[in-house]
């Protein structure tokens, strides 16, 4: 059984790269590990910080752990560069731990897609900055960032 394609497909134009990045942002802001995992190939390989993740089952388990720790998670992604079947992304997300300590996590990701439009490789480098609740910038209701909410560059991040 072959899986249906996930549009847009590579090779990417600027417009389709922006669309793919927004789709990824929306998925991650859903905080639904099973749904998010479907954007990745069955054998997708990740490097996320110092952790190596292989395949959808490990992706689901990774995301469950992540969102159990990173509460009130809100993410903004932005295209940095693209070429053929690859997209480079920069991002920031805000979250707090179970003790109420807030963080803004900054990072870069390099993505490679297969012919079905699923991500087959993801390399993420991420740094966490402790912030106060008053320093937060991402205040939309949990879930998808509204279309009229500013993007990453608007915040000077």
Helices and strands as residue ranges (DSSP letters): H 14-30, H 33-37, E 40-48, E 51-54, H 55-69, E 71-83, E 86-96, E 102-113, E 119-131, G 133-135, G 153-155
